[in-house]
């Protein structure tokens, strides 16, 4: 492989990494916005146990395991099936 071909190959890899990082940034922003919306919904109706579960999954995906567990436990309080 020539140096130009090798450089071209690495430039393609760099572009792919940039796209992946942009995607991760968007996912992070989306999850943060979702948590903010769930917080507002729970202020209005603190007994909406499904929303605790959804917020728990968003927190879990952001690696906030402590927050996720607290939300999952709260969601289970309302699950009497």
N, C-alpha and C positions, 0 to 999 in steps of 0.2 A: 504494500500500500504506500502510495506516495505521501509526502508531507501535506500536500494540498488536499488529497482525499481524506487523510486522517483529520485535518483541520475541519473540513466540511462535515465529517461525521460528528465531531465534537460540537460543532455549532448547532447541528440538528438536535443533539442531546440537550444542550443548554436551552434551546427554545422549548423543548418538551418539558424540561424542569420548570421553566418560567410559567408555562401554561398550568402545570400541576399546582404550583404555588399560588397562582391567581385563583384557581378553583378552591384551594384550601382556604384562602382569605375570604372568598365569597361564602363558603360553608360556615366559617366562623362567624361572619357578620350575620348570616341568616339565623344561626342558632341563637346568637345574642339578641337579635330582634324578636325571635320567637319567645325567648324567656321573658323579655320585657312585656310582651303581649300577654303571656300567661300570668305574669304578676298582676297586671291590670285586671284581667278576668277574675283572678282570685280575690282581689280587693272588692270586686262587685259581688261575687258569690264564693265565699270561702268554703262552701260545702260541695263544690264541684270536684269530686274526687277524680274524675277522668282527666281533668286539667292538671291535677297534681302528677298523675302518671305521665302525661305528655311532657310536662316541664321536667320531670325526672329523666326522661329519655334524652331531652335536649342537653341537660346538665351532664348526663353520662357521656354523651358524644363530645362534650367539651372537656372531658376527663375530671369533672367535678364529682368525684364518687361520693363524697360525704353529702353534698347537696342532693345528689340523685337518690341515695338511700333514704334520706329524710323524706323526700317527695314520694318515693315508692311506698314507704311505710304509711304516710298520710293517705295515699290512694287506697291502700289496703284497708284502712279504717272504714271506708265507705263501701267496701265490697262485701256484701252480706249474702251473696248467692251461694 
